[in-house]
Amino acid sequence: MGKTKRLSKRIIALIVCASILGAILFTALGFWIAFEEADKIQCYSPDYDKIDLTEILDKPELSDEDYQTLYRQTGLTKTGVDRALEKGEQGKTKIKTIQNNLFEKHDVHNALFAPFVCTDYLADGKQVAAIYLETGDVLVSSSTHISGFRIGHAGLVTDGARGEILQAMAYGAPTFTGRVSDFTKRVNFMVLSPKTDADTKKQVAEYALETFKGTPYEGTIGVFSKKDRLDKTQCAHLVWQSYRKFGLDLDHNGGALVTPKDFANSPEVDIVQVFGFDLDNLWK
Protein backbone atom coordinates (compact mmCIF):
# COMPACT_ATOMS: atom_id res chain seq x y z
CA MET A 1 0.00 0.00 0.00
CA GLY A 2 2.84 2.41 0.96
CA LYS A 3 4.72 1.71 -2.25
CA THR A 4 1.54 2.21 -4.27
CA LYS A 5 0.97 5.64 -2.66
CA ARG A 6 4.56 6.68 -3.28
CA LEU A 7 4.26 5.52 -6.88
CA SER A 8 1.04 7.45 -7.31
CA LYS A 9 2.66 10.61 -5.95
CA ARG A 10 5.55 10.20 -8.37
CA ILE A 11 3.19 9.71 -11.29
CA ILE A 12 1.22 12.80 -10.27
CA ALA A 13 4.45 14.78 -9.92
CA LEU A 14 5.60 13.63 -13.34
CA ILE A 15 2.26 14.55 -14.88
CA VAL A 16 2.40 18.01 -13.27
CA CYS A 17 5.99 18.54 -14.43
CA ALA A 18 5.14 17.33 -17.92
CA SER A 19 2.12 19.67 -18.03
CA ILE A 20 4.18 22.65 -16.93
CA LEU A 21 6.92 21.83 -19.44
CA GLY A 22 4.31 21.35 -22.17
CA ALA A 23 2.74 24.72 -21.36
CA ILE A 24 6.14 26.40 -21.48
CA LEU A 25 7.01 24.78 -24.81
CA PHE A 26 3.58 25.62 -26.23
CA THR A 27 3.92 29.25 -25.14
CA ALA A 28 7.45 29.44 -26.53
CA LEU A 29 6.21 27.99 -29.82
CA GLY A 30 3.48 30.63 -29.96
CA PHE A 31 6.01 33.39 -29.28
CA TRP A 32 8.29 32.01 -31.98
CA ILE A 33 5.53 31.77 -34.61
CA ALA A 34 4.48 35.37 -33.87
CA PHE A 35 8.14 36.42 -33.96
CA GLU A 36 8.66 34.79 -37.36
CA GLU A 37 5.59 36.53 -38.77
CA ALA A 38 6.73 39.92 -37.45
CA ASP A 39 10.15 39.33 -38.99
CA LYS A 40 8.57 39.35 -42.46
CA ILE A 41 8.27 43.16 -42.38
CA GLN A 42 9.12 44.92 -45.62
CA CYS A 43 10.32 48.44 -46.34
CA TYR A 44 7.52 50.14 -48.25
CA SER A 45 8.16 51.57 -51.70
CA PRO A 46 5.48 52.94 -54.06
CA ASP A 47 3.93 50.72 -56.72
CA TYR A 48 3.40 53.68 -59.07
CA ASP A 49 5.86 55.55 -61.29
CA LYS A 50 8.46 58.01 -60.09
CA ILE A 51 8.25 61.39 -61.81
CA ASP A 52 10.64 64.29 -62.38
CA LEU A 53 9.94 66.86 -59.65
CA THR A 54 11.94 69.72 -61.18
CA GLU A 55 8.97 71.58 -62.68
CA ILE A 56 7.00 71.46 -59.43
CA LEU A 57 9.96 72.46 -57.25
CA ASP A 58 10.77 75.43 -59.48
CA LYS A 59 7.33 76.97 -59.08
CA PRO A 60 7.25 80.25 -57.12
CA GLU A 61 4.25 78.98 -55.16
CA LEU A 62 2.96 75.44 -54.68
CA SER A 63 -0.69 74.44 -54.79
CA ASP A 64 -2.38 71.86 -52.55
CA GLU A 65 -2.22 69.47 -55.50
CA ASP A 66 1.53 70.05 -55.79
CA TYR A 67 2.03 69.26 -52.12
CA GLN A 68 -0.06 66.10 -52.49
CA THR A 69 2.03 65.01 -55.48
CA LEU A 70 5.23 65.67 -53.53
CA TYR A 71 3.95 63.61 -50.61
CA ARG A 72 3.18 60.66 -52.88
CA GLN A 73 6.63 60.98 -54.48
CA THR A 74 8.75 61.62 -51.37
CA GLY A 75 6.88 60.91 -48.15
CA LEU A 76 7.31 64.59 -47.24
CA THR A 77 4.28 66.51 -46.05
CA LYS A 78 3.84 70.22 -46.63
CA THR A 79 5.82 70.85 -43.44
CA GLY A 80 8.72 68.77 -44.72
CA VAL A 81 8.67 70.24 -48.23
CA ASP A 82 8.62 73.79 -46.89
CA ARG A 83 11.59 73.05 -44.62
CA ALA A 84 13.55 71.93 -47.65
CA LEU A 85 12.50 74.75 -49.96
CA GLU A 86 13.68 77.28 -47.38
CA LYS A 87 17.18 75.98 -48.15
CA GLY A 88 16.95 76.88 -51.84
CA GLU A 89 18.67 74.64 -54.39
CA GLN A 90 20.24 72.57 -51.64
CA GLY A 91 16.79 71.78 -50.32
CA LYS A 92 15.49 70.83 -53.78
CA THR A 93 18.37 68.40 -54.13
CA LYS A 94 17.53 66.96 -50.70
CA ILE A 95 13.90 66.42 -51.79
CA LYS A 96 15.05 64.53 -54.90
CA THR A 97 17.39 62.38 -52.83
CA ILE A 98 14.54 61.53 -50.46
CA GLN A 99 12.40 60.66 -53.50
CA ASN A 100 15.07 58.28 -54.80
CA ASN A 101 15.36 56.64 -51.38
CA LEU A 102 11.59 56.14 -51.19
CA PHE A 103 11.31 54.49 -54.61
CA GLU A 104 14.37 52.27 -54.17
CA LYS A 105 13.69 48.64 -53.28
CA HIS A 106 15.34 47.96 -49.93
CA ASP A 107 16.10 44.52 -48.52
CA VAL A 108 15.69 44.06 -44.77
CA HIS A 109 18.18 42.72 -42.23
CA ASN A 110 16.59 41.22 -39.09
CA ALA A 111 19.00 41.73 -36.17
CA LEU A 112 18.12 39.48 -33.22
CA PHE A 113 19.63 40.88 -30.00
CA ALA A 114 17.69 38.97 -27.29
CA PRO A 115 15.31 35.97 -27.20
CA PHE A 116 12.27 36.88 -29.31
CA VAL A 117 13.54 40.49 -29.61
CA CYS A 118 14.68 41.90 -32.95
CA THR A 119 15.35 45.21 -34.68
CA ASP A 120 14.89 45.40 -38.44
CA TYR A 121 17.39 47.45 -40.44
CA LEU A 122 17.98 48.20 -44.10
CA ALA A 123 20.27 45.48 -45.45
CA ASP A 124 23.97 45.98 -46.13
CA GLY A 125 24.24 48.88 -43.67
CA LYS A 126 22.30 51.24 -45.92
CA GLN A 127 21.00 54.59 -44.70
CA VAL A 128 18.54 56.98 -46.29
CA ALA A 129 18.14 60.74 -46.14
CA ALA A 130 16.08 62.48 -43.50
CA ILE A 131 14.55 65.89 -43.96
CA TYR A 132 16.12 68.86 -42.13
CA LEU A 133 15.42 68.37 -38.44
CA GLU A 134 14.38 70.98 -35.91
CA THR A 135 15.22 70.86 -32.22
CA GLY A 136 12.26 69.28 -30.45
CA ASP A 137 11.21 67.03 -33.33
CA VAL A 138 10.31 63.45 -32.48
CA LEU A 139 11.43 60.43 -34.52
CA VAL A 140 9.62 57.09 -34.34
CA SER A 141 10.08 53.70 -35.96
CA SER A 142 8.24 50.37 -35.73
CA SER A 143 11.49 48.53 -36.41
CA THR A 144 11.87 46.77 -33.02
CA HIS A 145 9.57 43.92 -32.06
CA ILE A 146 9.19 41.51 -29.14
CA SER A 147 7.68 38.34 -30.56
CA GLY A 148 4.80 39.65 -32.70
CA PHE A 149 4.39 42.96 -30.87
CA ARG A 150 6.08 45.91 -32.55
CA ILE A 151 7.17 48.11 -29.67
CA GLY A 152 9.21 50.30 -32.02
CA HIS A 153 11.64 53.02 -31.00
CA ALA A 154 11.46 56.78 -30.43
CA GLY A 155 13.87 59.65 -29.93
CA LEU A 156 13.80 63.37 -29.19
CA VAL A 157 15.85 65.74 -31.35
CA THR A 158 17.95 67.82 -28.97
CA ASP A 159 19.97 69.60 -31.66
CA GLY A 160 18.36 69.80 -35.09
CA ALA A 161 21.35 71.34 -36.85
CA ARG A 162 23.69 68.59 -35.62
CA GLY A 163 21.14 65.77 -35.93
CA GLU A 164 21.52 64.79 -32.27
CA ILE A 165 18.76 62.64 -30.78
CA LEU A 166 18.20 61.66 -27.13
CA GLN A 167 17.34 57.98 -26.85
CA ALA A 168 16.78 55.25 -24.27
CA MET A 169 17.70 52.01 -26.00
CA ALA A 170 17.86 48.93 -23.74
CA TYR A 171 18.47 47.49 -20.30
CA GLY A 172 22.02 48.09 -19.13
CA ALA A 173 22.44 51.09 -21.43
CA PRO A 174 21.78 54.55 -19.92
CA THR A 175 19.93 57.18 -21.93
CA PHE A 176 22.31 58.72 -24.45
CA THR A 177 22.55 61.29 -27.24
CA GLY A 178 22.78 59.50 -30.57
CA ARG A 179 22.54 60.55 -34.20
CA VAL A 180 19.79 60.72 -36.79
CA SER A 181 21.48 57.75 -38.49
CA ASP A 182 20.19 55.63 -35.58
CA PHE A 183 16.80 55.97 -37.33
CA THR A 184 17.63 56.40 -41.01
CA LYS A 185 19.24 52.95 -41.14
CA ARG A 186 16.07 51.28 -39.87
CA VAL A 187 13.36 49.63 -41.99
CA ASN A 188 11.10 52.63 -41.43
CA PHE A 189 10.79 55.93 -39.57
CA MET A 190 8.68 59.05 -39.25
CA VAL A 191 9.74 62.59 -38.39
CA LEU A 192 7.08 64.30 -36.25
CA SER A 193 6.77 67.92 -35.19
CA PRO A 194 4.78 68.54 -31.98
CA LYS A 195 2.26 71.34 -32.35
CA THR A 196 3.94 74.08 -30.35
CA ASP A 197 6.30 76.98 -31.00
CA ALA A 198 10.04 76.69 -31.63
CA ASP A 199 10.96 78.24 -28.28
CA THR A 200 8.92 75.67 -26.36
CA LYS A 201 10.43 72.84 -28.40
CA LYS A 202 13.89 74.13 -27.50
CA GLN A 203 12.97 74.24 -23.80
CA VAL A 204 11.63 70.68 -24.04
CA ALA A 205 14.91 69.48 -25.54
CA GLU A 206 16.96 71.23 -22.83
CA TYR A 207 14.77 69.78 -20.08
CA ALA A 208 15.03 66.28 -21.57
CA LEU A 209 18.82 66.44 -21.63
CA GLU A 210 19.03 67.74 -18.07
CA THR A 211 16.50 65.23 -16.73
CA PHE A 212 17.06 62.02 -18.65
CA LYS A 213 20.55 61.85 -20.15
CA GLY A 214 22.36 59.04 -18.31
CA THR A 215 19.13 57.73 -16.75
CA PRO A 216 18.79 53.91 -16.45
CA TYR A 217 16.43 52.09 -18.80
CA GLU A 218 13.14 50.60 -17.60
CA GLY A 219 10.85 49.23 -20.30
CA THR A 220 7.73 48.69 -18.16
CA ILE A 221 7.26 52.17 -16.69
CA GLY A 222 3.56 52.71 -16.14
CA VAL A 223 2.82 48.99 -15.92
CA PHE A 224 4.69 47.91 -12.79
CA SER A 225 5.61 51.40 -11.57
CA LYS A 226 4.33 54.96 -11.75
CA LYS A 227 4.11 56.38 -15.26
CA ASP A 228 5.39 59.81 -14.21
CA ARG A 229 8.64 58.69 -12.56
CA LEU A 230 11.89 60.40 -13.57
CA ASP A 231 14.59 58.14 -12.12
CA LYS A 232 14.22 55.57 -14.92
CA THR A 233 12.88 55.82 -18.45
CA GLN A 234 12.35 54.21 -21.84
CA CYS A 235 12.42 55.70 -25.34
CA ALA A 236 8.82 56.87 -25.62
CA HIS A 237 8.53 57.71 -21.93
CA LEU A 238 11.30 60.34 -22.01
CA VAL A 239 9.68 62.06 -24.99
CA TRP A 240 6.23 62.00 -23.38
CA GLN A 241 7.47 63.25 -20.01
CA SER A 242 9.50 66.04 -21.55
CA TYR A 243 6.60 67.45 -23.57
CA ARG A 244 4.13 66.85 -20.75
CA LYS A 245 6.29 69.08 -18.56
CA PHE A 246 5.43 71.95 -20.93
CA GLY A 247 1.72 71.17 -21.22
CA LEU A 248 1.63 68.99 -24.35
CA ASP A 249 0.48 65.37 -23.94
CA LEU A 250 1.62 63.30 -26.93
CA ASP A 251 0.22 60.01 -25.60
CA HIS A 252 -2.46 59.09 -28.15
CA ASN A 253 -4.52 56.74 -25.98
CA GLY A 254 -3.50 57.69 -22.43
CA GLY A 255 -2.72 54.06 -21.56
CA ALA A 256 -0.46 52.87 -18.77
CA LEU A 257 2.45 52.31 -21.16
CA VAL A 258 3.35 55.10 -23.57
CA THR A 259 4.74 53.82 -26.88
CA PRO A 260 6.26 55.25 -30.08
CA LYS A 261 3.07 54.26 -31.90
CA ASP A 262 1.14 56.62 -29.62
CA PHE A 263 3.15 59.54 -31.03
CA ALA A 264 2.61 58.44 -34.63
CA ASN A 265 -1.15 58.63 -34.04
CA SER A 266 -1.24 61.68 -31.79
CA PRO A 267 -3.36 64.67 -32.85
CA GLU A 268 -0.75 66.84 -31.12
CA VAL A 269 1.90 66.33 -33.82
CA ASP A 270 2.34 67.17 -37.48
CA ILE A 271 3.92 64.52 -39.67
CA VAL A 272 7.00 65.88 -41.45
CA GLN A 273 8.40 62.82 -43.24
CA VAL A 274 7.39 59.21 -43.75
CA PHE A 275 9.83 56.51 -44.89
CA GLY A 276 9.27 52.76 -45.04
CA PHE A 277 5.64 52.94 -43.89
CA ASP A 278 2.72 52.72 -46.30
CA LEU A 279 1.98 56.36 -47.15
CA ASP A 280 -1.77 55.81 -46.74
CA ASN A 281 -1.93 53.53 -43.70
CA LEU A 282 1.12 54.90 -41.85
CA TRP A 283 1.47 53.20 -38.43
CA LYS A 284 -2.11 52.44 -37.40
Summary of the structure (lengths in Angstrom):
residues: 284
radius of gyration: 23.0
end to end distance: 64.4
largest distance: 98.8
contacts: 881
relative contact order: 0.13
helix: 39%
strand: 20%
